[in-house]
Amino acid sequence: MQANPAVTNTQRFNLGLPIRHLPSPIPAPGGTPDVDVKSVSGRTILCRIHRATGSRRGKPPGCAGANVYSHVGATPPASLNDWTLDGHASRPNNVEIVLPAGVPGGSLK
């Protein structure tokens, strides 16, 4: 009865069944996060992703994590397709990015 969309909440109430309310969607975060580089060792970069504003340190409500992208070069590309997806960070305090072996340490190109 609960899963049947033809049964109204009034009918459920009259049958003594609980009336379930759908949760309202949580909106996307209002701004972009900040990224702090904690350390660089060879081709491995350790970062921290955090809120750009406010005093709370955790992820904004409704966020499961952050997709982490990288690019090696002097000018960041305009298209997201030209960035490299390095993964998803669910614990944004220690995000590790490992650049490909062909990229010299400290490289801009």
N, C-alpha and C positions, 0 to 999 in steps of 0.2 A: 504494500500500500504506500509506503514512504517513497519508493522510487517511481511510482506511477505518476506521470505528469497530469493525467486526467483527474486525479483526486485533488480537490481544493483544500486549502488550509481549514476552511469551515468544516468540511467533511472529516478531516483528520481530527479536529477538536471534538466533534460530535461522537466520534468513535473512541475518544480517549487516547488518541495517539499523540506523541509529542510533535510540536510544530517546529521544524528546523528552518532557521534563517540562513540564507547564504551570506558569507562574509563579504564585506565591501572590499574592492581591490585597493591595494596599497599603491599610491602613485610612485613614479620613478623619482629618484633623488633630484633635488632642485639644481645642483651644480656639479661641476667636475671636481675630482679629488686632486690633492697635491701629492707629489712623489718626491721623497727624499732619498738620495743615494747614500747608503750607510757605508759601503766599502766596494772597492774594485780590486780584483786579484786576477791578473791575466785577462782572460775573456769572460770571467764570471763577475756579474754585478749583483750586489745585494741591496735591495731597496725596501722602503717602507711606504705604503700607500695610506693616506689619512684624509680626513675631512679638511677642506680648505678653510672653512669657517667654523666658529663655535668652539666650545670648550670640551665637548665629548670626544673621546678617543676612538670609540667603536665605530662600526659600520652604521650608516644611516638606516632607519627602519625600512624593512622590506628588501634590503640588499643581501644577496647570498654571497657576493664577492665581486671581483673585478677581473675583466679580461685584460691580459697584459700583452702589449705589443711593443716591438722594438724596431729601430731602423738605424743602420750605420751609414752616415753620410753627413755632409756639412749642412744640407738643407732638408728639413723634414718634408716628406711627400704630402701633397694635398689630398690624395685619395687613400682611403683606408685599405684598399686592395694592394697598395704598394708597401704596406707595413708587414712585418712578420709577427704572426700570433705566437707568443711564447707559452701561452697557457692561461688557466683560470686560477686566480688566487682567492681562496676562501678564507685564509688567514693572512690578511694584508700587512702584518708586521714584519715578516721576513720573506720577501719575494725575491727569488733567485732567477736571474736571466743569464743564460750561457750562450754567448755568441758563437757562430760557426768557426770551425778550425781555420778557415781561410782568412779570417779577420785578424790582423796583427793587434796585439795589445796596445791600447791608447789610440787606436785608429779613428779617424774621422771619415775615411773613404774605404 
